[in-house]
Amino acid sequence: MSKRTPAAGGIFLFLGPVIGAVHGINVGQPIVWMLAGFAIGVALALAIWLWDRRRG
């Protein structure tokens, strides 16, 4: 019985806030965009987790 490796969606929990903060610095609202990036990162990580769970 072979075990498959799970998909890695946690990278979005890191990249979302970082990209959001960088964009927010350019716009002048880093905290708002960091939180928005975090929310998007959580949504993407959750979507990948659900997709991976259904696949296995």
Wavefront OBJ file of the C-alpha trace (Angstrom):
o trace
v 0.000 0.000 0.000
v 1.619 3.235 -1.118
v 1.082 6.447 0.797
v 0.711 9.589 -1.238
v 2.112 12.873 -0.044
v -0.384 15.599 0.786
v -0.558 18.829 -1.187
v 1.183 21.792 0.437
v -1.206 24.708 0.782
v 0.483 26.323 3.772
v 2.677 28.459 1.544
v -0.334 30.687 0.944
v -0.521 31.401 4.682
v 2.926 32.953 4.322
v 2.719 34.519 0.882
v -0.722 36.085 1.318
v 0.193 38.504 4.116
v 3.637 39.242 2.661
v 2.321 40.106 -0.790
v -0.582 41.997 0.758
v 1.756 44.054 2.967
v 4.073 44.866 0.068
v 1.132 45.974 -2.030
v -0.272 47.877 0.943
v 2.980 49.789 1.412
v 2.707 50.984 -2.180
v -0.921 52.004 -1.687
v -0.422 53.493 1.777
v -2.445 50.966 3.820
v -0.142 48.065 4.704
v -2.180 46.626 7.594
v -5.442 46.518 5.668
v -3.816 44.815 2.692
v -1.852 42.440 4.922
v -5.107 41.293 6.514
v -6.727 40.975 3.098
v -3.759 38.925 1.916
v -4.047 36.729 4.981
v -7.749 36.141 4.295
v -6.998 35.227 0.683
v -4.161 32.952 1.836
v -6.460 31.169 4.275
v -9.077 30.714 1.561
v -6.510 29.268 -0.867
v -4.999 26.966 1.769
v -8.463 25.765 2.738
v -9.382 25.151 -0.912
v -6.214 23.114 -1.471
v -6.825 21.141 1.718
v -10.394 20.344 0.666
v -9.278 19.392 -2.848
v -6.523 17.164 -1.478
v -8.879 15.523 0.995
v -11.356 14.726 -1.775
v -8.573 13.391 -4.004
v -7.356 10.894 -1.433
l 1 2 3 4 5 6 7 8 9 10 11 12 13 14 15 16 17 18 19 20 21 22 23 24 25 26 27 28 29 30 31 32 33 34 35 36 37 38 39 40 41 42 43 44 45 46 47 48 49 50 51 52 53 54 55 56
